[in-house]
Amino acid sequence: MNAYNLIIEKLKGVANLKYRDFSSKIANSNKEMLGVKIPTLKVFAKEILKADYKSFLKDCKFKYFEDTLLFGLIIARLNYDEFLFYLPTYLEKVDSWSHVDSFVCAIKSVPKNKDDFLNKLKKEISEAKDFRLRFYIICLMNFYLDCEHLDYVFSTLEKCDGKGYYNDMAIAWLISVAFVKFEGQTFQFIKNCKLSNFTLNKAISKIRDSFRVSRENKILLQNYIRKN
C-alpha cells in the first residue's frame, strides 16, 4: 500500500459522520467528505512531512475534501521554491472556500518572500477566476494588509469585484479587517470606492458585526449602505 492509500485508510479511521454531515453543507465542496476535522488534518500533515511527503503529493488523487486540503496543508509548510512548485496543482484542485482559507492561514514561506510573491500575485490576479482568485484575495488580507501595500490592496479589490460570490465575500472580509487596522484609510475607501452594492454592503455589515469597532463608527457606516 502506497503512502497516499495508507493515509486515506487512516483518515477514514478517524472520520466523524456527524461532523461530516454538518461540515459538508458549510464547505459546499463537490468532493466527497470523510468527516475529519481540520486540526486533525494538520496533525496528519506534520506527520507526513516527517516521512515521505513527496510520495503522498505525487500520488494524491484529490478524491476527497480531506486529501485535497491535506495536500495544501503539507505544501504550506514547505520551503518557498517547493511551495511554488506544488501551488498550481493545488489551486487547480480546490473547490471550496475552506480549501483556500485554511490553506493560506498555514503558509509559512510567503512572509519571508513577500516581495517575490507579490510580483507573482500581481501578474496572475487579474486573470484569476473562481477559488484561485479567492486564494489571491485572502493572501492580500493575510500578508499585505499593511501601510506599504494598502493602496495597492484597495485598488486591486475594485478590479476583482463581481467575479463570484465567494470572491466578493472574501473582499468584504478583507475590508472589515482593514477597517480595524486602518480605520481612517478604510473609511475613505468605503466613501469613494467603486465596489458593487452587494460587496460594499457585505463589507459594512461585517464591520458593524465586529466587537473591535466603536458604536459611533457603526452608526456612521450606516450612511454608506447602498440601496440595491
C-alpha positions as CSV (number, residue, x, y, z in Angstrom):
1,M,0.0,0.0,0.0
2,N,1.5,3.3,-1.0
3,A,1.7,6.4,1.2
4,Y,-1.4,8.0,-0.1
5,N,-3.7,5.0,0.3
6,L,-2.3,4.4,3.7
7,I,-3.2,7.9,4.8
8,I,-6.7,7.6,3.3
9,E,-7.3,4.5,5.4
10,K,-6.1,6.3,8.5
11,L,-8.4,9.3,7.7
12,K,-11.3,7.0,7.3
13,G,-10.5,5.5,10.7
14,V,-10.8,8.9,12.5
15,A,-13.7,10.2,10.5
16,N,-16.8,11.5,12.3
17,L,-20.1,11.1,10.4
18,K,-21.9,13.8,12.4
19,Y,-19.1,16.3,11.7
20,R,-19.2,15.2,8.0
21,D,-22.9,15.9,7.7
22,F,-22.6,19.3,9.4
23,S,-19.4,20.4,7.6
24,S,-20.3,19.3,4.1
25,K,-23.1,21.8,4.0
26,I,-20.8,24.6,5.1
27,A,-17.8,23.7,2.9
28,N,-20.0,23.2,-0.1
29,S,-17.4,21.1,-1.9
30,N,-18.3,18.8,-4.8
31,K,-15.7,16.3,-3.4
32,E,-16.7,13.5,-1.1
33,M,-16.1,14.4,2.6
34,L,-15.0,11.8,5.0
35,G,-15.6,13.9,8.2
36,V,-12.1,14.6,9.5
37,K,-11.7,17.9,11.5
38,I,-9.1,20.4,10.3
39,P,-7.0,20.3,13.5
40,T,-6.7,16.5,12.9
41,L,-5.7,17.1,9.3
42,K,-2.9,19.5,10.5
43,V,-1.6,16.7,12.7
44,F,-1.5,14.4,9.7
45,A,0.3,17.0,7.6
46,K,3.0,17.3,10.2
47,E,3.4,13.6,10.4
48,I,3.6,13.2,6.6
49,L,6.2,16.0,6.4
50,K,8.4,14.0,8.7
51,A,8.1,10.9,6.5
52,D,7.8,10.6,2.7
53,Y,5.7,13.6,1.8
54,K,6.8,13.7,-1.8
55,S,5.3,10.3,-2.4
56,F,2.0,11.5,-0.9
57,L,2.0,14.6,-3.0
58,K,2.8,12.6,-6.2
59,D,0.1,10.0,-5.6
60,C,-2.6,12.3,-4.2
61,K,-5.9,11.7,-6.1
62,F,-7.8,14.7,-4.8
63,K,-10.8,12.5,-4.5
64,Y,-11.9,13.7,-1.1
65,F,-12.3,17.1,0.6
66,E,-9.7,16.0,3.1
67,D,-7.0,14.6,0.9
68,T,-7.2,17.8,-1.1
69,L,-6.9,20.0,1.9
70,L,-4.1,17.8,3.3
71,F,-2.1,18.3,0.1
72,G,-2.4,22.1,0.8
73,L,-1.5,21.9,4.4
74,I,1.6,19.9,3.5
75,I,2.9,22.3,0.8
76,A,2.0,25.2,3.0
77,R,4.9,24.2,5.3
78,L,7.5,23.6,2.5
79,N,10.3,26.0,1.6
80,Y,9.4,28.7,-0.8
81,D,10.6,27.1,-4.0
82,E,8.8,23.8,-3.3
83,F,5.7,25.7,-2.3
84,L,5.6,27.5,-5.6
85,F,6.3,24.2,-7.5
86,Y,3.2,22.5,-6.0
87,L,0.9,25.5,-5.7
88,P,-0.5,25.4,-9.3
89,T,-1.5,21.8,-8.8
90,Y,-3.3,22.6,-5.6
91,L,-5.1,25.6,-7.0
92,E,-6.4,23.5,-9.9
93,K,-8.0,21.0,-7.5
94,V,-9.6,23.2,-4.8
95,D,-13.3,23.7,-4.9
96,S,-14.3,25.1,-1.6
97,W,-13.6,28.4,0.3
98,S,-12.3,26.2,3.1
99,H,-9.6,24.7,0.8
100,V,-8.4,28.2,0.3
101,D,-8.8,29.9,3.7
102,S,-7.4,27.0,5.8
103,F,-4.5,26.7,3.4
104,V,-3.5,30.4,3.3
105,C,-3.5,30.6,7.1
106,A,-1.0,27.7,7.2
107,I,1.5,29.1,4.6
108,K,4.9,29.6,6.2
109,S,7.2,30.7,3.4
110,V,5.4,33.7,1.8
111,P,6.0,36.1,4.8
112,K,9.7,35.6,4.2
113,N,9.4,36.2,0.5
114,K,6.7,38.9,0.4
115,D,8.2,40.9,-2.5
116,D,8.7,38.0,-4.8
117,F,5.3,36.5,-4.1
118,L,3.6,39.9,-4.6
119,N,5.2,40.1,-8.0
120,K,3.7,36.7,-8.8
121,L,0.3,37.8,-7.4
122,K,0.3,41.0,-9.5
123,K,0.9,39.0,-12.7
124,E,-1.8,36.5,-12.0
125,I,-4.6,38.0,-10.0
126,S,-6.1,39.9,-13.0
127,E,-6.7,36.6,-14.9
128,A,-7.6,34.5,-11.8
129,K,-11.1,33.1,-11.5
130,D,-13.1,31.1,-9.0
131,F,-11.2,29.8,-6.0
132,R,-7.9,30.7,-7.5
133,L,-9.0,34.4,-7.3
134,R,-10.1,33.9,-3.7
135,F,-6.7,32.5,-2.9
136,Y,-5.0,35.7,-4.0
137,I,-7.6,37.9,-2.2
138,I,-7.0,36.0,1.1
139,C,-3.3,36.3,0.5
140,L,-3.7,40.1,0.2
141,M,-5.5,40.1,3.5
142,N,-3.1,37.8,5.3
143,F,0.3,39.0,4.0
144,Y,-0.1,42.5,2.5
145,L,-2.6,44.4,4.7
146,D,0.0,47.0,5.9
147,C,0.8,50.6,5.3
148,E,3.2,49.8,2.4
149,H,0.6,47.9,0.4
150,L,-2.7,49.3,1.5
151,D,-3.3,51.5,-1.6
152,Y,-2.5,48.6,-3.9
153,V,-4.8,46.3,-2.0
154,F,-7.7,48.7,-2.2
155,S,-7.3,49.4,-5.9
156,T,-7.0,45.7,-6.6
157,L,-10.2,44.8,-4.8
158,E,-12.1,47.1,-7.1
159,K,-10.8,45.2,-10.1
160,C,-11.6,41.8,-8.5
161,D,-15.1,42.7,-7.5
162,G,-18.1,41.0,-9.2
163,K,-16.3,37.8,-10.0
164,G,-18.3,35.3,-8.0
165,Y,-20.0,35.1,-4.6
166,Y,-17.1,33.6,-2.7
167,N,-14.7,36.2,-4.1
168,D,-17.0,39.1,-3.3
169,M,-17.4,37.7,0.3
170,A,-13.6,37.5,0.6
171,I,-13.3,41.1,-0.5
172,A,-15.9,42.1,2.1
173,W,-14.0,40.2,4.8
174,L,-10.7,41.9,3.8
175,I,-12.3,45.3,4.1
176,S,-13.7,44.5,7.5
177,V,-10.2,43.5,8.7
178,A,-8.7,46.6,7.1
179,F,-11.1,48.8,8.9
180,V,-9.9,47.5,12.3
181,K,-6.3,48.0,11.3
182,F,-6.6,51.2,9.3
183,E,-9.8,52.9,10.3
184,G,-9.3,56.2,8.6
185,Q,-8.0,55.0,5.3
186,T,-10.6,52.3,5.1
187,F,-13.4,54.8,5.9
188,Q,-12.2,56.9,2.9
189,F,-12.1,53.9,0.7
190,I,-15.7,53.0,1.7
191,K,-16.9,56.5,0.9
192,N,-15.4,56.7,-2.5
193,C,-15.0,53.1,-3.7
194,K,-16.4,51.6,-6.9
195,L,-17.4,48.3,-5.4
196,S,-20.7,46.7,-6.2
197,N,-23.6,47.4,-3.9
198,F,-23.5,43.8,-2.8
199,T,-19.8,43.7,-1.9
200,L,-19.8,47.1,-0.2
201,N,-22.9,46.3,1.9
202,K,-21.5,43.0,2.9
203,A,-18.2,44.7,4.0
204,I,-20.1,47.3,6.1
205,S,-22.2,44.5,7.6
206,K,-19.1,42.6,8.6
207,I,-17.5,45.8,10.1
208,R,-20.7,46.5,12.1
209,D,-20.7,43.0,13.4
210,S,-17.1,43.4,14.8
211,F,-16.7,43.9,18.5
212,R,-13.5,45.8,17.7
213,V,-15.4,48.7,16.0
214,S,-16.8,51.5,18.1
215,R,-20.6,52.1,18.3
216,E,-20.1,55.6,16.8
217,N,-18.4,54.2,13.7
218,K,-21.0,51.5,13.3
219,I,-23.7,54.3,13.3
220,L,-21.6,56.3,10.8
221,L,-21.2,53.4,8.5
222,Q,-25.0,53.1,8.1
223,N,-24.9,56.2,6.0
224,Y,-22.9,54.3,3.3
225,I,-25.1,51.3,3.0
226,R,-26.4,51.4,-0.6
227,K,-29.9,50.5,-1.7
228,N,-30.0,47.7,-4.3
